[in-house]
Amino acid sequence: MKSKKWTLLATSLTAMVLMAACAQSTTTSNTNATTTSTKTNQSSYFTEKDYDTSYDESTASKIELSGSSANVSGDGMTVSSSTVTITKSGTYAISGQSDGVQIKIEADKSADVHLVLKGATMTNTNAAISAISAGHVYLTLAEGTTNSLSDSSSNSDEKADAALFSKVDLTINGKGTLNVDGKKNNGIKANDTLHITGGTYNITAVGDAFNVNDELNITGTTMTIDAKEDGVKVDNDEDTSVGTMYLFNNNITVTAGDDGIHASGDLVIDSGTYTVKSSTEGLEGKSITINGGDISIYSTDDGVNAANKNAQQSEIFFTMNGGNLTVEVGQGDTDPIDSNGNITVTGGTIKMIGQTGFDFDGTATYTGGDIYLNGEKQTEIVNSMPEGGGPNGGPQGGGPAPGGQG
């Protein structure tokens, strides 16, 4: 497992820790000041190889699917019954249509395995593609092709309960289309990291559409997701420094039975369009930072929820630096924006539709941007829960933190 500690939020996190340490501190702003961008270098989240879709067709090994069998040519593979096992580094081009064929990767831990889907349609009882061991698996969607992966409701592999499964670091790239149908539980499941740097995705799942353990970074994609449980999810209950997600320049639409977009660690959105059409909670993360993009959420519970029961309160916060966020919540004990820690708004536009607006347990800082509740412009961040942090931070500056003690 590759556990990474992100440093991109160190500056804002340090500032909030200092604020909590002195409860009588206030935040002031210059109304003529401009909000600076906090977008980060993409190399912090993606490697050059994540974007590399090139391969040599003449030297690539070939897997041609046909019904319940596969015809293979080239090195690095063995075939047993309807299972094609890849055992070595190399590039493997996959095409055709199959029902009952599984491609399994069981290579050395130093091996880089490059799969290229070139119009492949695969249905299987268990995961259609299952990466058990390798150094890194790269999956390229060839430009101009449509590819489909599906398991079945009879999938008996509890650890690989997905149409596409990887126990090792996985990258998906390219300009093709991938349709995924998770009939047992998940659509795509990755035990370590998953980086996606392109492609069009249509994913349905009876469980989570994406189920990732350590790190999920997505850029340059168009996704339509329909999941009975979580839509886009990265979750690690054992280590609060991972379970992180980064979203940049995507167009993602989610219909979810539970969380729309969920990270147990830090969730950062830099740009793109994100529509959560229905969910229990729309965005959830230990910390949530929005630097840009257009985000629209409908949820029956909290629209945006910064929380993690295993983390310190100083690690939990919601920060809005730019972009547009529209949140509508259902009736009842719901909040458009709920933070179990602090709230900071320095820019962008927030539109909230609900019985309440903000609910926070720490302090609120409001130094820029526009905030609306049910169409009415707000001049300060007001806590909807009296036992919380209390009203703080109008655009001209903040009030004292709860308790009034330094």
N, C-alpha and C positions, 0 to 999 in steps of 0.2 A: 504494500500500500504506500502510495506517495502522499504524505501529509504535508501540506504547504501552509505557512502562515502568511496571510496577505498583509502588505504594508501600505496599501494605497490610502487607507483611511486613518493613518497614524496621526496626521496633523489635526483633523477635526476631532478625533477621539481624545487626543491629549488635551485639547481645549475644553472639552466637556468634562473630563476628569477634574481639571483644575477648577472649573466652575462649581462642580459638586463639592469640592473640598472647602470652598468658601461660600457658604449659603447666602451671604449678604451681597455677593457680587452682582453687578448688573451688566447688561449688554446695551451698548449705544451704537448708533449708526449715523452715517452722514448721508442725508437724503440725496446728495449729488453724486455719491459714490456709485460706481458701476460694479456689477457682480462679475467676478472673474471665473473663467471656466475651470472646473476641476477634473475635466476628462483626462484620462491617463494614457500613457504609451501603450499601444496595442501589444507590444512585445512582452508586456507584463502578464498577458493572458494567453497569447498564442505564439507558437514557434513558427519559423519559416516553413518547416516541414508540414505543419498543419495545413498550409495553403497549397502545397505542392501536389498537383493532380497529374503530373506527367508520368509517362511510362513508355516503355518500348514494346510495341505490339509484337514485333518479330521475335523477341526473346521471352515474352511472358508465357507462363504455363497457362493452358486452357482447360476450362471446365465447362463442357457443353451439357446442359440439363435436358433430359428427355424422359418424361413420364416418371417412373419410379427408379430410374437409373441415371447415370452420368458417364459421359465419355470424356476421358482426360488425356492430355498430352503434355509432355514437359516434365521437369524434375520437381521434387519436393512434396509429392503426394502419394498416398496409398488409397486404394478403394477396397472396401469390404462391404458386401451387400449394397445397401443404399447409403452408406456413409463415406464421404470423401474426407480424409484426414490430411491436413497440411502440417508438415513436420519441419520445414526449413524456411529460412528467409527467402524472400523473392516476391515476384508479382504474379498474381493469379487472376486472369480475366474470366468472368462468369457470365454465361448467356443461356438463353433457352427457358423452358418451362418444366417444372417438376412437381410431383406430388408424392411426398414420402422420402425425399432426399435431404440429408443433413450435411452441411459443410462444417467440419470441426477443426479447430486449430489447436494443435498440441505440439508446439515448437519450443526450442530452447529459450531460456529467459533473456538471452541477448539478441534474439531474432526479431527483425522488423518484417512483418508480413503485410503486404499491400494487396488488398482485394479490389478489383475493379468490376462493378456491376454494369453490364452492357445489355440492358433489356432482359433482366433475369426476373422470373416469377417463381417463388418457392413457397410451397405450403408443406408443413411437416407436423407430425404428432407433437414432438418437442420443438425446441428452438430451431428455426431454419438454419441460422448461422450461430455457432457457439464457439467462442474463443476461450479456451481453458488455460493455455499457457503460451507466452511469447514475451518479448520485450515491449513491443508496441504494435498495435494493429491499426492500419490505415485503410479506410473503406472509401473508395472514390465512386461517385455517381457520374457515369460518363455523360457528357453533354448530349442533350437531345434524346436521352433514353428514359423510359419509365420502368421502374423496378418495384417488385412487391414481395414482402416477407410476411409469413403468418405461421403461428403455431396453432394448436388446437385446444379445445376445452379439456382434452384428455392428457395434456402435458403432464408427465409424471416426474419431471426433474424440478424439485422444489427450489434448488439454487439458481437454476436457469429458467425461471418461469416467465419467459418473454419470447417474442418472435425473434428478436436479435439480442444476444447475450454476450457480454465480455467480462471476464474475470480480471483482465489486464487493461492498461491504458488504451483508450480507443479514440481515434480521430475519424470523423466523417466529413468529406469535402466533395467538391465537384459542382456541376451545373445541371445535373439530372434531377429526376423526381424519384422519391422513395415513398411508397405506400406501405404502412405497417399496421397489422391487425393483431393485437394481443388478445387472444381468445381465452387464455387461461388466467392471466393476471396483467402483466406489464407489456407495453409495446416494445420499448428499448430499455434494457437494464445493463448498467455498467458498475462494477464493484469498485473501481478506482476513479480515474478521471475520464471525462468525455468532452472533447472539443469538437465543435461543428463550425465549419467556415464556409458554408455555401449549400445550395440545393433547395428543392421544394419538397415539403413533407406533408403527408396526409396520414395522421395517426389516430387510430381508434384503439381503445383498451378497456377491458372490464375492470382493470385496476388502474395503475398509473400509466400515463403515456410515456413519460421519461422517469426512470427510477435510477438515480445515480448516488454513489456513496460519498465521494470526496470533493469533486470539483466538476462543475458544468459551466462551460463557457461557449456562447453561441454568437455568431456574427454572420451577416450576409445571407440570411435565410428567409424563406416564406414558409410558414407553418399553419396548418389547420388541425386543431387537436380536439378530440372528443373522448374524454376519459370519465369513467364512472367514479373514480377516486381522484387523485391529484393529476393535474395536467403536466406541468414542468417541475420536476422535483429533484432536489439534491439534499440528502439527509444523512447525517452522521451523529448518532446519539452519544458516541464515546469520546469525541474530540471536537470541542467547540471552535477550534482554529481552522477546521475544514468544513465540509458541507457548504461550500461557497459557490456563488453563481455570478457570472458577468454576462450582460446582454448589450450588444452594440449593433445598430443598423440592421434590425430584423423587422419583419412584418408577421406577427404571431397572433393568432386568434384561438382562444381557449374556451371550451365548454367543459366544465368540471363538476363532478359530484361533491368534491371536497375542495382543497385549495387549488386556485388557478395556477399560481407561480409560487413555489415554496423552496426556501433555503433554510437549513438549520443554522448555517453560519451567515456570512456577510453576503447580501444581495446588492449588486450595483447595476443600475441601468444608465447607460451613457447616451443612447440615441435609439431611434426606431419607433415603430408603432405596435402597441400591445393592447389587445382588446380581450378582456375577460368577460365573456357574455353572460356566464352564470357560474357561481361558485358558492361555497360556504364562507371562505375567506379568500379575497382576491390575491393580494401580495402578502407573503409572510417571510420574515427573516429575522435572525438574531439582530442584525442591523440592516436598514434599508436606506440606500443612498440613490437619489434620482438626480442626475446631472443634466439630463435632456431627454427628449423623446415625447411622444404623445401616448398617454396611457388612459384607458377607459375601463372601469371596473363596475360590475354589478355583483353584489354578494348578499347572502341572507344573514351573515354574521358581520364581523368586522371587514371593512374593505381593505385596509392596509393594517397589518398587525406586526409590530416589532416585538418579538418575544423569544425567549429560550429559557426554559426552567433550569437548565444546567449552567447558565452563564451568569456572570456578575452583572449587576445593574449598569455599571459603567460601560459594559460592552454592548448594551442594548440601546438602540436609538433609531429615530427616523429623521433623515436629513433631505431637504429639498433645495437644490441649488439652481435648477433650471428645468425647462420643459413644461408640459401641460399634463395635469393629473385631474381626471374627473372620476369621482367615486359616488356610487349610489348604493345604499344599503336597505335591507328589508326592515319591516317593523319589529319592535321588541327591543331587547337589550343589545343593541348594535351600535357601533361607532364607525363612521367613515375612516378615521385614522386613529389607531390605538397604539401607544408605545408604552411598554413596561419600563422604559427609561426616559431619555430626554427627547425633545422635538426641536429641530432647528430648521428654519425656513429663511433662506437668503435670496431666493429668486424663483422665477417661474410662476405658474398660475395653478392654483388648487381650487377646484369646484367640488363642493360636498353637498350631497342630497341625502337627508336623513333627519331623524329626530334630534340628534346631537351632532357635534363636529369633531373635536379632538378629545381624546382621553389619554392622559399620560401620568406616569408615576414619578417622573423626575422634574425637570424644569423645561421651560419653553423659551426659545430665542427667536425673535422675528425681526429681521433687519432688511428685508427686501422681498419683492414679489407681490402677487395679488392673491388674496384668499376670499372665497365666497362660500356662504352657507345658505342653501336653498335660494340662491339668486341674490342674496344680500351681501354686499361687500363688508368684510370684517377689518377692523383696525387693530385687532390684537388677537392673540391665541388664547382662547378661554377654555379652561378645563371643564368638561362636562361632569366630572366626578369630584364632588367636594373633598373627598379624602385624598385626592391625587395631588399633583404639584401646584394647583391653583392657577389663576389667570396670570400669564406672563407675556411680556414682549410684544408691544405694539411696534409699528414700523419706525417709530422714533426712539425706541429703546425698550429695555426689559425691566420688569419689576423684581423684587427680591424673591429668592427661592423659598420654598415652603419651610416654615419653622423659624426663619429669620435669624439663624445662628451661623456663625462663621467657624 
